[in-house]
Each structure stands twice: as C-alpha cells, then as structure tokens.
Amino acid sequence: MDSSTVYYITFASIAALLVLLRIAHGIRYFHQHYLRPWYLRHLAYARWYGSIARSIPLLPEDLLDLLLQTFYVSGTVVVNLIGVKDLPAAASRAAQLALGNLVPLYFCHEDLGVFFLGVSISRYSRIHQNIGIMVILQAVVHGAIRVQKEGLNLQDKRHFYGFLAAIMLVTLLVCRILKRRLYELFLKLHTGCALFLLYALWKHINPQTGSSIVLMVMCVSLFGGSFLVQVIRVLYRNVALGRQSARSSLVLSGNTIQVHLMLPRPWKIRAGERINLAIPSAGLTSLFQSHPFVIVWWENDIAGNGVSIFLLVRPRTGFTRKLRERLVDGQQYLALVDGPYGIARHGVSGHVGDYGHVFMVTTGIGIAAGIPYIKELLEGRRGGKVKTQRISLVWQLEQNDDYSAARNWLQNLVSQDGDYQLRVLIFHPARLESPMASMRIGEHNMIEVQTKEADWEKEFLAEAQRQIGTMLVIGRIDPYI
Ligand SMILES: Cc1cc2nc3c(=O)[nH]c(=O)nc-3n(C[C@H](O)[C@H](O)[C@H](O)COP(=O)(O)OP(=O)(O)OC[C@H]3O[C@@H](n4cnc5c(N)ncnc54)[C@H](O)[C@@H]3O)c2cc1C
C-alpha cells in the first residue's frame, strides 16, 4: 500500500469514526428524550392495559411483554408450518425448533443475562420461562406425532432417551413451584435436570445431524462459558494480591441484620447496585449459595472507589436465618462477594439525577433500595452533577425495628442536605408494638414521623402539587424489594 492510500484511509477512518460517534449520540438522545418516555407512557404503564392485566391472571404485566410474546409465538408458529408438507416433516421441524429455542436457556448466569440484555431480573426470568414453555410445546408436537406414527417402545434406545428427555422437561416445568419455598433445592434440581436433558437429547438424536450437533455444542458452550465467566468474576472480585480477602461483620438490630463488608478490590459504587453474597461460616451449604442484597451504604477511598459497603438483611428461613442464629455480632467472617449487578450497570434506564423532582415510596426493608439513591443524589447535588431540586421519601414501617436499622443513614442524609431538598416522611402504623409518637426528628427536624397507616394516593397527590420539573416516582409498595 502506498503512502497516499494510507493517508486517505486514515482520514476516511477518522471521519467515519466522528460520524459514528455523532450517530451514537443522536440515538442516545432519541432514546432518552423520546423513545423511553413514549415506552413508559404507552407500553410499560399503559393504564387501560394495566386494569385488564390485573383482572386476567395469565396476561403479561405490561403491554410490551404482550406484544413481544405475541410476536414470538406467532413467528414460531409460522416457522412450524412453512414448507412442511406432511406429519413427519412437522415432527422434525418441531424438534429443530425445540432444540434451537433450548440454546439461550443454557446461559446459566442470570445476572450477566440481565446485564447483557439491559432488562430487569423479573423480565429476564419471564423471557427464560416463556422460551422454556416454547421448548416444551415444540417437544410435545414432536413427541405426539412420532408416538402416533411409531408407537412408544422403551426398549428402543431412541424412544427411551426421548422419553427421559420428556420427563426432564416436565420436571423443569413443575419444579418452579419450589422456587419460592425451597429456592436452593429448586436451583439444584433445575440445573441438574437441564444438564441431564442435554445428555438424554444427545442420545435421542440419532443420527446426529450437522445442525443438531451445532445446537447441542452451543448449549454446552453457553453453559460452560457463562459458568466460567462467573467463576472468573468471583475470583477477580475477591482475590487481590497483597490484600486480605473480603471480610464481613454483622450488627443485629432486632429482626434486621446490618452486614458490613470490607472489599479487597474496590469499585465506583452507584445507587441501584447489588451484590451476591456468600458467607461460608453460616454453615457448610452456605459456601455453595449466594444471595442477592442491595448495597445500602458505602464508604469511598480518596479515588472515589467504595472500600466498604453495608447491606440490610431481613432474615427469612434459610441462609439469612443462619446468619442471625450462627454468627456473632461484631466478629469478622470471610465473605465471597460477586458483583456488582443491578440497574446502575445496565445503562439504559436513564439517570435519577436527570429529574427535577424525585418521589420515593417504600415499605419495611424496601428502604434498603431507596437510601442509595438519596445518597447519590445529595452527593451529585453537592458536586453540581444533578438537576434534582426536591427529593421526597415516604416510608411505611413494617416491623418494630425497621426504623432503628436505617436511622443512622437517614440522619446522615438529612444532615448532608444543606439546601433542605430532602423530605422524609415515616409512617409508623399503630399495629406495630414499639411506641413512637408523631414527631419531627433529625437535623433541622427534617424527618417527620406520623403514627398511622400511609395513604399512598393522598401522599402522591400532595407531592404532585409541589412538583418541580419532571417528577420521577420510584418504589414498590410491598414487603419485598
Ligand atoms: C435483586 C434482589 C435484591 C434483594 N435485596 C435484598 C436486600 O437488600 N435485603 C434483604 O433482606 N433481602 C433482599 N433480597 C431478598 C434476599 O435475597 C432473600 O431474602 C434471600 O436470598 C433469602 O435467603 P434465604 O436462604 O434465607 O431464603 P429462603 O427463606 O429459603 O427463601 C426466602 C425467599 O427468598 C428467595 N430466595 C432464596 N434464595 C435466593 C437467591 N439465592 N436468590 C434470589 N432469591 C432467593 C426465595 O425464593 C424465597 O422467596 C433481594 C432479592 C433480590 C432478587
């Protein structure tokens, strides 16, 4: 290549890069100012659809989900039919579609899947579930036609492994009922059945054709690859040369545990992040479990990276109960931290600080998700980085010790609030045991306590009357985050 060609290519590349950056900026602007507001108004929170969805149990939560699911199902049905002339061809097509749909299900790291697709955990889990159901439907079509044509002979190796694969699929579907009550058992059963399904399918598909081999290899590679990435992430986060591994210490506050973690490898922490935590000292099985918790508070080093983080844990019946029963208040324990994950890492949800007015509603332990946003907004305000002029938090206590678990952080926040931007209103229902009078507390009396149940609609309407700029409403009113 002569020098003038190199010269032209270099200049053309620089010009192309500038144009690409401009386009990327335009897309981002369009997304933030037009596409996302339109999506929120007409799809995510479409009022007419919300009332229908609430009354019909199996309908998806938002309109976008319904549209995507309709597109997915109708598209698959079309592929089921195109070019299919007889029943054996229909059975083969269904088998191909079952195998093809199986591939994305083997991406075994939910948090990374959420990160790559930029969707919420619940949407990711719905996508996973819908694809799983499609695999089962295709397998049913395939199996029904084959059995009707050939009968079922379990002495035949192909039939036997096909039957085993069907049992695995049914188990995968049914074991979902364990998810809420026996999460760890569900997880192990789900993974075990998914792996055994691959083995059964490998034996069932005979002769293995080029495309079926490729699809099976893709399943194995996705599973192995995502597992490996997870192992590398955990090692990276927990092992740093010359530094101690992550250490945790616990403070019990009634029925809530404050977990303090010292991080060997700090990172710049953002509101909305969570980590997956394992503390082996909680019990032998705890080494193989990791549980998600929101980062409620953090302390930075001089470079602005979080060196220590705090979590608020509400004990349930498994790992979290063992934390409370087996670990000693104030003592240090080895911890394994995996993360960070969460909305802040998706980069598609817009910034809370872009809104003039932020209104948060929460109940009980849900405060863990609200505090980090207030912290970040107040810090951003001091650094001149956010537009927010008013922040209101309305929090209804669920248990007697809710307030004491978060008190120090709330008081710290109001004392940082030099411009009186932050308003905290706590509802302390009379049904809770510990008495608390209606009063004002905290620096400049900025925390107001009312001893009654919250009237959420009234609070929202009152807030809307004082609206400054665009108002963002954050929160979920139930005991779970
Ligand atoms: C994104 C996210 C953030 C969360 N943040 C907090 C928080 O800041 N503070 C807090 O107290 N709780 C939080 N939780 C809930 C917390 O993860 C569970 O309470 C905890 O894992 C229960 O552990 P356990 O063994 O005691 O559960 P169990 O008593 O066995 O089950 C209680 C509930 O927790 C669910 N659960 C159990 N293990 C897991 C797991 N590994 N992953 C997901 N769900 C599980 C079960 O399905 C069940 O619904 C969060 C959950 C999620 C999904």
The ligand as a Gaussian input file, in Angstrom:
#p B3LYP/6-31G(d) Opt

LIG

0 1
 C      -32.411000      -8.212000      43.347000
 C      -32.669000      -8.602000      44.766000
 C      -32.241000      -7.776000      45.791000
 C      -32.507000      -8.116000      47.124000
 N      -32.086000      -7.278000      48.130000
 C      -32.371000      -7.588000      49.416000
 C      -31.949000      -6.713000      50.492000
 O      -31.311000      -5.676000      50.282000
 N      -32.254000      -7.103000      51.758000
 C      -32.952000      -8.263000      52.047000
 O      -33.188000      -8.549000      53.210000
 N      -33.336000      -9.087000      51.054000
 C      -33.064000      -8.787000      49.753000
 N      -33.442000      -9.636000      48.746000
 C      -34.072000     -10.917000      49.116000
 C      -32.958000     -11.865000      49.574000
 O      -32.067000     -12.163000      48.521000
 C      -33.579000     -13.167000      50.065000
 O      -34.377000     -12.843000      51.156000
 C      -32.513000     -14.136000      50.499000
 O      -31.805000     -14.646000      49.386000
 C      -33.203000     -15.243000      51.246000
 O      -32.260000     -16.247000      51.586000
 P      -32.738000     -17.487000      52.467000
 O      -31.855000     -18.684000      52.172000
 O      -32.826000     -17.090000      53.893000
 O      -34.161000     -17.677000      51.779000
 P      -35.404000     -18.650000      51.996000
 O      -36.015000     -18.473000      53.342000
 O      -35.001000     -20.019000      51.575000
 O      -36.378000     -18.012000      50.910000
 C      -36.997000     -16.732000      51.113000
 C      -37.272000     -16.079000      49.755000
 O      -36.033000     -15.670000      49.150000
 C      -35.916000     -16.235000      47.836000
 N      -34.513000     -16.620000      47.651000
 C      -33.831000     -17.513000      48.379000
 N      -32.573000     -17.631000      47.929000
 C      -32.476000     -16.768000      46.887000
 C      -31.431000     -16.444000      45.980000
 N      -30.206000     -17.000000      46.056000
 N      -31.682000     -15.540000      45.013000
 C      -32.903000     -14.954000      44.918000
 N      -33.925000     -15.209000      45.742000
 C      -33.716000     -16.109000      46.709000
 C      -36.850000     -17.458000      47.837000
 O      -37.345000     -17.711000      46.534000
 C      -37.959000     -17.009000      48.764000
 O      -38.915000     -16.261000      48.052000
 C      -33.198000      -9.323000      47.427000
 C      -33.606000     -10.164000      46.396000
 C      -33.360000      -9.809000      45.084000
 C      -33.822000     -10.737000      43.972000

